[in-house]
Amino acid sequence: MPLSRSVSVSSLPGLEDWGGPGAPENVVLFEVAWEVANKVGGIYTVLQTKARVTADEWGESYVLVGPYVESSVRTQVELLEPPQPALRRTLAAMNAQGCKVHFGRWLIEGSPAVVLLDVGATAWSLERWKGELWESCAIGVPWYDREANDAVLFGFLVAWFLGEFAAQSEERPFIVGHFHEWLAGLGLVLSRARRLPVATIFTTHATLLGRYLCAGSVDFYNNLHSFDVDKEAGERQIYHRYCLERAAAHCAHVLTTVSHVTAAEAEHLLKRKPDLVTPNGLNVRKFSAMHEFQNLHAQSKARVQEFVRGHFYGHLDFDLDKTLFFFIAGRYEFSNKGADIFLEALARLNYLLRVNGSEVTVVAFFIMPARTNNFNVESLKGQAVRKQLWDTANAVKEKFGKKLYESLLVGNLPDMNKMLDREDFTMMKRAIFATQRQSFPPVCTHNMLDDATDPILTTIRRIGLFNSSNDRVKIIFHPEFLSSTSPLLPVDYEEFVRGCHLGVFPSYYEPWGYTPAECTVMGIPSVSTNLSGFGCFMEEHIADPSAYGIYIVDRRFRAPEESCAQLTAFLYGFCQQSRRQRIVQRNRTERLSDLLDWKYLGRYYTFARRMALAKAFPENFTYDPPEAAAGFRYPRPASVPPSPALSRLSSPRHSDEEDERYDEEEEAAKDRVNIRRPPSPPGSPPGTDPRVPAPRGTAQWQVWLSTWIIPLWGVGGDSGCTHLCQPHSTRSGSAPQIWGGFWGALYPPPSPQCLHSAWAQPHSKMGSPISQRGGGIWGSPTYTHSTPQVWVRGGPHIRPSPPGTWIIKVLHTHPNDWVHGREVCVILGVPTP
């Protein structure tokens, strides 16, 4: 189902909907994957969410090919007769020779056509096909690897289907075969070996060897170029799988990966550089309600709070209104998914919250499926106690309300001493006594089969986070996927994510990362890393990801200790935010949904198909790389101060007032205005903007691109910090836009309400005013110094400047400017005749 988002804070025009010229004529697209209508992992989400955009582009010429799995087909596929004559003849020919091939509609948005191949019905051909694979490709598959055996059966059936379709088609259409992962890769290899008229694309979402190496606790990325891939694959007994994956990568006309991180991995491990990067997206559906996703967060959070009340009964000594919910979810890969560094950061966060006397409590959920045999009795008892207490409170409330109603009905004020009788007090006391317990609340909600060796539980014992009353960080390990029918935590995954405050995914190996992407679409801030495809994608497209609620931990260029310290700083900074600041940040996070919509990211798949057609059929198709493929870059939010050193990154400006005015539509409008392509690279000659006329006079001030804007102490509560600012902005409201106000002070002279005064200020001495209010700021300098310093009220902060530069102090007083009442210093370049 599509993830929902609000239209009130969306539609940044830098990412326009892109439909392209549509599918080429007389071309049929077959997308082949083991996870078509068969949920196994993340590829299922890719295919499911992308189906609508692809079906809109290709229509009936788009067909998904996957395995026939009875349990999935019963609930997800409507079996039908093929409408196209060529498909009908193909299925009839294959079924006549002993295969079982089915056609239907996948019951998802877009209703794409699917062809499902029953691998079990052709198992009698396995040994013969293995022999053919050895003779044609010199790849041997052992008998004991059932998954590889299924890949062989599926690959031969796919190649058979594509060849039969080409033979049964009267008009001989051009065929594009898009294969996902090594399980479907053999069909591509056989198509090329048999010289079928198919343009082939192979997408690797994660390399086999990469997953195994990272799971083995090796320094993967620093040694990527030096691995003996054949030796490593052989030692892990996956050499035959590796050969299938590598053969598909080399045989494909076009090789794609989901991120630049995986592209470098594929180049070294699969020995071929990918032709394109095709990022994964989501099917984003917009709400018409203005603040719907914020309302959904409040509703879902209430459901999570009810579970927490029951889980911590008897130890509920913390304020739920000041409690934050963090979570990590995904496959149980302790190191690859970053659960190890997350636990270590939680231990440090617990120490920081305790020593600083913070009233904030953090409940961290670990949603990772593991081997269990049942629910934990204490966990179930907690929910029963909570429900019993709720029923008791309701019973007393009804009796109280009835007596109050009867008293008011006769015109008397109630006697509070008679509203509750002895029986009511006895009932309430029994309910209170039932909530008492001697043991700590359980860390794990289930009975683990390997409790003594489980990595998460072992680490929790080491760091000592046992949910005691003194701990400000509590941990709940839920080793099972969430379900709305669960007797313990009856919420589905989407509702649970909406109810949390922060998703934490500090993965060491994450080719893309759908979990933080889903958080973004639902307006939930998240932590990612620069080793995940999602983190790299956001760094590429956003000028300041943390301002939008996307915290990116550096795990590539820092030691594990430094990465853990950085993650701890992110978590502690998030805990210091006020409720209003978190609301503002969620608005910004949700505004990034356009970046992850298939309406934008689907174009990369279109580029790959056109490239494959041009390589396979050069006489009929050509391919020119698009100039706009680099995309756009989001600026900093309009209300964020220009300093990267602020401790509260998500606040429009420093304030502890909960009821401070914040206009969501106004901020969204500012961001819509500011969306633009990435700025010109540094090094361009200053003062060359053709939109800005040069000033008249004998001396002109040229502005250096590396301009420091420095808020002063004692004016707005900011510390003396610096920020690199871009010139040539023309509007007010954000860090670069302050420069726009100063630019207006130069060209032409400013209006009185924009600029109060300007002084030359070498070192720490105030100079004589070189202009009066509204009179411009160029003229003869009063002081000259070869190495001027920036003087900040409260203490000097030395910053080297180009020789001969001047420091001009400007006081902005425009009522609509966020720096109202603040002073800013701008370093100007040398005057030129």
Secondary structure, DSSP 8 states (H G I E B T S, - for coil): --EEEESTT---TTS----TT-S-TTEEEEEE-TTTT--SSHHHHHHHHHHHHHHHHHGGGEEEEEE--HHHHHHHEEE---SSHHHHHHHHHHHHTT--EEEEEESSTT--EEEEE-SGGGGGGHHHHHHHHHHHH-----TT-HHHHHHHHHHHHHHHHHHHHHHH-SS--EEEEEEEHHHHHHHHHHHHHTT-SEEEEEEESS-HHHHHHHHTT--TGGGGGG--HHHHHHHTT-HHHHHHHHHHHHHSSEEEESSHHHHHHHHHHTSS--SEE----B-EEEESSTTHHHHHHHHHHHHHHHHHHHHTTT---S-GGGEEEEEEESS--TTTTTHHHHHHHHHHHHHHHHHTT---EEEEEEE----EEEE-HHHHHHHHHHHHHHHHHHHHHHHHHHHHHHHHHTT----HHHHS-HHHHHHHHHHHHHT--SS---SBSEEETTTTT-HHHHHHHHHT----TT-SEEEEEE-S--BTT-SSSB--HHHHHHH-SEEE---SSBSS-HHHHHHHHTT--EEEETTBHHHHHHHHHBS-GGGGTEEEE--SSS-HHHHHHHHHHHHHHHHT--HHHHHHHHHHHHHGGGGGBHHHHHHHHHHHHHHHHHHH-TTT------GGGG--BB---TTS-S-TT-S-TT-SS----TT----HHHHHHHHHHH-BS----TTS-TT--TTS----SS-EE---SSEEEEE-TTTSS--S---EE-S---SSSSHHHHHHHHHHHHSS---TTT---EEE--TTS---EEE-TTS-S-S--S---SS--EEETTEEE-----TT-EEEEEE---TTSTTTT-EEEEEE--EE-
